[in-house]
């Protein structure tokens, strides 16, 4: 595994550093302060590789999160979209435009607004983003991923859209941890309507400022848990970007985790940074892991069933409940 996996989370001095020359990819404001720093992690998220050499040599990216005092969005200063992502707009299966991975949302939103205005129709624009409120509240460092640019709370998303001259007509948080917003080009000077879930920017600032300390404490607790189990193999259940980010930020210097996934299309491939291939659940009997870490409750249920089928008794922990 690449040495950069062996990184430590560094707690930045919240709101103490001004950044000259940078601007928010959400609203374009240049009033930014660093709130969280983390050493490099693979920058392609859940991308799969055909062999270990390619996986270990995959590109890596530093992570420094900057808070925007204008809209309250938080973004990774080092984010660079892949060539494919740079030339496409990500649209969710529900037809909503994803804003998390846009490096220049103001330019994109301005162009979208002009297109709607030129058409002469009052079209409703539908947007989606991950709700980062729980991420910041829980110190969920594994959700900070190099292939994501911006982290929105409900208030930050609404302020980002309004800064682009859009009127937000609907804003809601889903049970799946997403934010859904609907907006149209603003046509009058009347005050913008706000929504019950929309927090003021000072509240966003308070939430984000505590993230570094919470993430560091959580990463240290996980590091201790993993080292305690290092006498035997450790398995991460779920071949996705969370596994990559978790292994990176948890500083696994003495632990080389395996990754297990029930999706046959991912098995035998390699995640970025991992020297061992993704295993099928049937491999658990031979692997006999000392610890299995599931990425979420659904993965934990699948892992529990697979361990039972393989007749393997071991410790099973869930990342989002630890």
C-alpha positions as a printed Julia matrix, in Angstrom:
322×3 Matrix{Float64}:
   0.0     0.0     0.0
   1.21    3.5    -0.85
   2.98    5.3     2.0
   0.5     8.16    1.69
  -2.08    5.86    3.22
  -0.17    6.37    6.45
  -1.36    9.92    6.99
  -2.54   11.72   10.07
  -5.45   14.12   10.25
  -4.15   17.57   11.14
  -6.39   19.95   13.02
  -6.3    23.35   11.33
  -6.76   26.57   13.28
 -10.42   27.1    12.46
 -11.15   30.4    10.75
  -7.64   31.71   11.37
  -6.15   31.59    7.88
  -7.18   33.86    5.0
  -6.59   32.53    1.5
  -5.47   35.02   -1.11
  -6.36   34.28   -4.71
  -8.91   31.52   -4.01
 -12.68   31.73   -4.25
 -15.64   29.58   -3.29
 -16.68   27.13   -6.04
 -20.24   27.51   -4.8
 -20.92   31.24   -4.71
 -17.61   32.77   -5.89
 -16.91   34.68   -2.63
 -13.22   35.02   -1.71
 -13.69   35.18    2.07
 -12.29   31.72    2.78
 -10.64   30.17    5.82
  -9.11   26.71    6.2
 -11.0    24.55    8.68
  -9.6    21.03    8.15
  -6.5    19.42    6.69
  -5.76   15.82    5.79
  -2.82   14.26    3.99
  -3.16   12.68    0.58
  -5.69   10.05   -0.42
  -6.45    8.45   -3.81
  -8.23   11.04   -5.92
 -10.39    8.72   -8.02
 -12.68    7.53   -5.23
 -14.23    4.16   -5.99
 -12.5     3.7    -9.36
 -11.45    0.11  -10.05
  -8.1    -1.11  -11.38
  -7.19   -4.39  -13.03
  -3.99   -5.01  -11.09
  -2.25   -4.02   -7.86
   0.5    -2.02   -9.58
  -2.01    0.28  -11.28
  -4.04    0.62   -8.07
  -1.03    1.65   -5.98
   0.21    4.08   -8.64
  -3.21    5.75   -9.04
  -3.17    9.55   -8.57
  -3.38   10.97   -5.07
  -4.56   14.37   -3.86
  -4.13   16.47   -0.74
  -7.24   17.63    1.12
  -7.65   21.05    2.7
 -11.2    22.16    3.39
 -11.97   25.87    3.23
 -15.11   27.47    4.65
 -16.81   30.27    2.71
 -18.09   33.06    4.95
 -20.4    34.22    2.17
 -22.57   31.15    1.52
 -21.3    28.74    4.19
 -20.25   26.02    1.75
 -17.05   24.11    2.51
 -14.81   22.88   -0.3
 -11.54   21.06   -0.96
  -8.96   23.55   -2.21
  -7.09   20.79   -4.09
 -10.07   19.31   -5.92
  -9.41   18.6    -9.58
 -12.09   16.78  -11.57
 -11.07   13.88  -13.77
 -10.9    14.62  -17.48
 -14.21   12.86  -17.97
 -15.92   14.68  -15.08
 -14.55   18.06  -16.21
 -16.43   17.74  -19.49
 -19.75   16.48  -18.15
 -22.46   17.6   -15.76
 -23.39   14.94  -13.23
 -27.1    14.2   -13.24
 -28.61   11.92  -10.6
 -30.95    9.09  -11.63
 -33.88   11.26  -10.5
 -32.91   13.92  -13.04
 -31.51   16.39  -10.51
 -28.23   18.17  -11.24
 -25.5    17.23   -8.75
 -23.51   20.18   -7.42
 -20.95   18.4    -5.18
 -18.31   17.87   -7.88
 -18.62   21.17   -9.77
 -15.42   23.19   -9.51
 -17.06   26.39  -10.77
 -20.73   26.39   -9.82
 -21.17   30.19  -10.31
 -20.22   29.96  -13.99
 -22.36   26.87  -14.54
 -25.38   28.3   -12.72
 -25.07   31.62  -14.56
 -25.07   29.79  -17.9
 -28.04   27.69  -16.83
 -29.93   30.8   -15.72
 -29.26   32.53  -19.05
 -30.45   29.47  -20.95
 -33.74   29.45  -19.06
 -34.24   33.2   -19.44
 -33.52   33.03  -23.18
 -36.09   30.27  -23.61
 -38.8    32.58  -22.22
 -40.14   29.75  -20.08
 -40.32   29.68  -16.29
 -38.56   26.35  -16.02
 -37.92   24.74  -12.65
 -34.29   23.77  -12.13
 -33.77   20.79   -9.83
 -30.56   20.28   -7.88
 -29.12   17.65   -5.55
 -26.17   17.5    -3.15
 -25.05   15.4    -0.22
 -26.22   16.88    3.09
 -22.95   17.47    4.94
 -24.61   18.49    8.21
 -24.34   15.0     9.73
 -20.82   14.6     8.33
 -19.62   17.68   10.22
 -21.64   16.86   13.34
 -20.29   13.3    13.59
 -16.7    14.03   12.54
 -17.22   11.53    9.7
 -13.76   11.81    8.14
 -14.47    8.92    5.74
 -17.04   11.12    3.98
 -14.34   13.65    3.07
 -13.23   12.31   -0.28
 -10.78   13.64   -2.82
 -13.22   13.22   -5.71
 -15.77   15.58   -4.14
 -15.37   19.36   -4.35
 -18.02   21.01   -2.17
 -19.87   20.08    1.02
 -23.26   21.71    1.47
 -25.53   22.14    4.47
 -29.15   23.16    3.73
 -28.39   26.84    4.31
 -25.2    26.75    2.25
 -27.0    25.2    -0.72
 -29.79   27.77   -0.62
 -27.34   30.67   -0.36
 -25.26   29.28   -3.24
 -28.29   29.19   -5.53
 -29.43   32.67   -4.5
 -25.95   34.07   -5.15
 -26.38   32.91   -8.76
 -29.57   34.96   -9.13
 -31.91   32.03   -8.62
 -35.04   31.99   -6.47
 -35.2    28.85   -4.33
 -38.77   27.54   -4.4
 -38.24   24.27   -2.53
 -35.58   22.9    -0.19
 -35.73   19.56    1.6
 -33.51   16.95    3.22
 -34.17   13.31    2.28
 -33.94   10.21    4.43
 -30.99    9.12    2.27
 -28.84   12.03    3.44
 -29.33   14.2     0.37
 -30.47   17.77   -0.18
 -33.02   18.5    -2.9
 -33.55   22.06   -4.09
 -35.75   23.53   -6.81
 -35.07   27.0    -8.19
 -36.02   29.38  -10.99
 -34.39   32.59  -12.26
 -35.21   35.4    -9.84
 -37.71   37.81  -11.43
 -38.33   40.38   -8.7
 -36.48   42.3    -6.0
 -38.61   40.94   -3.17
 -36.85   39.34   -0.22
 -35.99   35.68   -0.68
 -38.16   33.15    1.15
 -36.35   30.93    3.63
 -37.12   27.36    4.67
 -37.34   25.67    8.08
 -34.27   23.49    7.48
 -32.15   26.43    6.31
 -29.63   27.44    8.99
 -27.97   30.91    9.06
 -24.35   31.16    7.97
 -23.1    31.77   11.53
 -24.64   28.46   12.59
 -22.96   26.73    9.65
 -19.66   28.28   10.74
 -20.04   26.95   14.29
 -20.82   23.45   12.99
 -17.93   23.34   10.53
 -15.41   24.84   12.96
 -15.79   21.85   15.3
 -15.33   19.26   12.55
 -11.52   18.98   12.65
 -11.44   18.14   16.35
 -14.29   15.65   16.04
 -12.73   13.97   12.99
  -9.34   13.69   14.7
 -10.87   12.09   17.79
 -12.93    9.66   15.73
  -9.96    8.7    13.54
  -7.84    8.06   16.65
 -10.53    5.8    18.12
 -10.74    3.81   14.9
  -6.96    3.59   14.66
  -6.83    2.06   18.13
  -9.6    -0.41   17.21
  -7.79   -1.49   14.06
  -4.41   -1.84   15.75
  -5.98   -3.98   18.48
  -7.12   -6.38   15.78
  -3.88   -6.28   13.77
  -2.79   -9.74   14.9
  -5.16  -11.1    12.25
  -6.56   -9.87    8.92
  -8.9    -6.87    8.88
 -11.66   -6.68    6.27
 -13.56   -3.63    5.08
 -17.01   -4.54    3.77
 -17.94   -2.36    0.8
 -15.72   -1.5    -2.19
 -16.51    2.19   -2.47
 -15.0     5.62   -1.87
 -15.67    5.4     1.86
 -13.33    2.42    2.17
 -10.61    4.33    0.35
 -11.05    7.46    2.47
 -11.34    5.46    5.7
  -8.16    3.48    5.09
  -6.34    6.7     4.19
  -7.4     8.88    7.1
  -7.29    6.15    9.77
  -3.5     5.93    9.36
  -3.26    2.18    8.78
   0.55    1.93    9.02
   0.56   -1.56   10.53
  -2.75   -2.81    9.12
  -3.23   -3.83    5.49
  -6.99   -4.23    5.2
  -8.73   -6.44    2.68
 -11.91   -5.28    0.95
 -14.95   -7.52    0.59
 -17.92   -6.77   -1.66
 -20.96   -8.83   -2.66
 -21.1    -7.2    -6.1
 -19.56   -9.77   -8.48
 -18.67   -7.04  -10.99
 -16.23   -5.51   -8.46
 -14.63   -8.72   -7.22
 -11.02   -9.45   -8.25
 -10.51   -5.78   -9.19
  -8.5    -3.37   -7.03
  -9.44   -0.15   -5.26
  -6.97    2.73   -5.47
  -4.17    2.31   -2.93
  -4.9    -1.33   -2.14
  -2.43   -4.12   -2.95
  -4.98   -6.91   -2.55
  -7.99   -7.56   -4.81
 -11.6    -7.1    -3.77
 -12.8   -10.39   -2.33
 -16.12  -12.19   -2.64
 -17.99  -12.96    0.62
 -17.18  -16.64    0.08
 -13.51  -15.81    0.77
 -14.27  -14.95    4.4
 -13.91  -18.56    5.54
 -10.3   -18.75    4.32
  -9.45  -15.16    5.3
 -10.76  -15.61    8.88
 -10.63  -11.88    9.68
 -10.01  -10.67   13.22
 -12.25   -7.68   12.51
 -14.78   -6.71    9.84
 -15.7    -3.05    9.4
 -18.92   -2.4     7.47
 -19.38    0.99    5.84
 -23.03    1.39    6.91
 -25.93   -0.52    8.49
 -27.01   -2.12    5.22
 -23.47   -3.38    4.65
 -23.36   -4.63    8.25
 -26.47   -6.73    7.7
 -24.97   -8.26    4.55
 -21.64   -8.87    6.31
 -23.37  -10.51    9.27
 -25.23  -12.9     6.96
 -22.06  -13.71    5.01
 -20.06  -14.37    8.18
 -22.79  -16.68    9.43
 -22.87  -18.55    6.11
 -19.08  -18.91    6.2
 -19.22  -20.01    9.86
 -16.77  -17.29   10.82
 -17.05  -15.82   14.3
 -15.4   -12.43   14.53
 -15.94   -8.84   15.61
 -18.17   -6.81   13.29
 -18.32   -3.02   13.6
 -20.27   -0.46   11.58
 -18.48    2.68   10.51
 -21.44    5.07   10.69
 -22.46    3.86   14.16
 -19.05    3.85   15.87
